[in-house]
Amino acid sequence: MLTISSLNQYYGSSHTLRDVSLKVAEGACTVVLGRNGVGKTTLLKCLVGLLPVKAGEIALDGHTITRTPSHRRVAAGLGYVPQGREIFPLLSVDENLRIGAYAGERSESRNGRQFSFADVFHTFPVLKTMRGRIAGNLSGGQQQQLAIGRALLTNPKLLILDEPTEGIQPSIVMEIEAVIRSLKGSLSILLVEQFFDFAQAVADDYVVLVRGQVVSSGRGDQMEANNVRSLISV
């Protein structure tokens, strides 16, 4: 579904991504792990078009999108849940979701699963009970659920999640894990994460970044054997 080949990116003279390559198989979850500051979020911003790529190639479902504008990448099937969630705090839950649905109506991604409001409310029942509430008044965990629901309504082929467990209470983390498990098979997932146990629980494949380079990769069930925990521990 997704192929990133020899991606390079710079901040000024700092070489932040160094020949990064990875793949996400159709219907599978690939997890990108690493400590703070190794380039994980930079990688995702390059993927969704928020940062230009210095060198390398990004292909979605066999089509090169390396120079494609962000809004066209969404239409092509990228759904993005950024670090910090970035919901619209002054809009209601319902209005936040409608923004995702508006993008989904214009999506060119029609060969995968189509998500409706009913699907989102089934996945995150709390959002249905809070449809009229101002999104900025939700808890951190509820905002994360809203951000994921909004991304699903864009009808993505590939759902991109940037540290969805950050600052979230354990009960919500467990719910998000269950949601990721349920989504695998119907769409592909690229997950950036620091929490080893959560990553291991959902990963079909993994990649570890250190100083902007891939230092380890493999199947999710090999993470413990390959000593991935030591590569991401502080």
N, C-alpha and C positions, 0 to 999 in steps of 0.2 A: 504493500500500500504506500509506504513512504521509504524513499532512499535518499540519504544524505551522503554525499561523496566529497571527501577531501576539502571540507569547509574551513576557511580561514577568515578571521575577523580581527580588527585592531581597534584599540582606543588610543588615539595618538600614536606614540611609538611603542605602546604595549601590545604585544601579540597575544590576544585573549583566547582565540580558538586556533588550534594548530592541527590542520589536516584531520579534522573530525569526520569520521564516517560511521554511519549506523543505519539499520533498517528496522522497520516495523512491518511485520507480516500482516496480511489481511485477517481481521478478527482477533488479533493478538495484542498483548500489552508488553511494550518495551519500557523498561525503567532506566532512567539516567540518574546515577548517584554521584555524590561528591560533596566535599566540604564546602563551606561558604567561600565565595570568591573564585571558584575554579572555572566559571564560564557557563554554568547550567542555564541560567536565565538568559544570558546573551545568546546561547544556542537557540532557545525558543523564540526570542525576538527576531533573530535572523530567519527562522523558519516561517514565522507569520508575517514577515515583511516590515517589521517596525525598525529594523536595522539593516543597512545594506551589507551584502556579502562581498568581501574583498576578492575571494577566489573560492572555487568549488561549485557544486551543483546540488540543487534540491529538486526531487521529482516526486509528485503525488500521483499515484495510480497510473504510472507510466508517462506522465506529462510533466515536462520541466516547468517549474514555477519560480526559478531562482530570481528573476527580475520582474515577476508579476506583482502589481500593486496589492496591498493588504486586502482591500475589499473584494478583489477578484479571487484571492486565495480563499476567503470565506465562502464565496459563491462556488468555488471549486470543491469545497468539502472540508476545510479546516475549521474546527471549533476550538476556541481558546479560552481557558480559565486562567487568568494571570495570577502571579503571586500577589497576595494582598486583596484578591477577589475583584476589586474595582467595580463593584456594583454602583448604580446611580443612587446615592444616599437620599436625595430629596424626592425621588420618585417612589411610588408604591411598589410592592412586590409584583402586583399584576402588571404595572407599567414596565417594570424591568423585564418581565417575561415577554411582554408584547414586542419589545425591541428585538429580542432574539427571534421571535416568530416572524417578525417583519423581514428579517434577513433570510429566514428559512423559506419564506414564500418565494424569494428571488434566487434561491439556491439552484445551481446547476447540478448539484449532487442528488440525483434522483434514483440511483441504483442501489442505495442502502436502506437502512431502517428510517422511516419517517416518524418523527416524534410530535405528539400533540400535547396540549395542555393537560389532558387526562393522563397521559403517560407520565408527565412530570409530577403531577399531584399524586399519582400512584407510587412513584419512586420516592418522593419527598412529601408525605402527607401534611407536614407542618406548614408548607407553603400554601396549601389550599385554605387552611384555617386563618392564614395571615395575609390573604390576597390584598386587602385594603390597607394594610399597615405600611407606614413609611419605612423603606428598606434600611435607612440608616439607623433605625431604632431596633433592628434585629440583633441578636447575639452574633458573635463571630462564626459559630458553627452554622447558624441559620443563614447568614450571609453567604457562607461557602456553598451551602445547598442551593441557594438562589443562583449563585454564579454558575454552578454546574447545570442547573435546570435551564438557565438562559442559553448556555452554550448548546445544550441538546436540542433546543428548539430551532437552532440554525440548520438542523439536519446534517450533521457532519459525517464524513467518511472516517475522519481521524479526529479524535478528541484529545486535546493537549492540556495537560494539567500541571501547573507549576506549584509544587509543594502544597497540595491541598490539605495536609494535616497540620500545617504550621499554626500554632496558637489555638488549636481546636480541642475541645474537651474529648476525653477518651470515648464516650458513648457515640459521639458524632463521627469520630474516626472509624469506629467499627461499622457504622452505617455506610460511610463512604466506601470502605473496603467491600462491603456487600454489593454496593451499586456497581463498582468497577467489575466485580466478578460477573454480575448479571449482564453487563453490557458487552463483555468479551464475546466474540462470535458474531454479534450483529454490527459492530463497528470496531475500528482499530483504535488503540490508545497509546499515547506517548506520555509517560509520567515522569516528572522530575521530583526527586524525593531525597531526604536525608535520613528518614526514620527506617532503619534496616528491616525490622520485623514487618512493617507495613509493606515495604517494597517487595520483600521476599514472598509475602502472602499472595500478591497479585501478578508478579512478573512471569511472563513466558520467556522473556529474554532480558538481559541487563547490559548496561555499559557504565563504566566508572571513568569519570574525568578527574585528572589531577593536573593543575596548572594549564588547563585548556587542551589537554591531550587525553586520548583514550588509552588507559593503562591496563584495562581488563574488560573482557566481554564474554558472554556465553549464555547458556540457558539459565532460567531462573532457579531451577532446582540444583544448580551448581554453585550458587552464591556462597553457601557456607563452606563447601569444599575448597573453593577458590579464595577463601579468606577475604572476602569482600568487606566484611565488617571492619577489619583493621585498616582498610584503605579509606574509609569514610569517618572513622572515629577521630575525635579531636584530641 
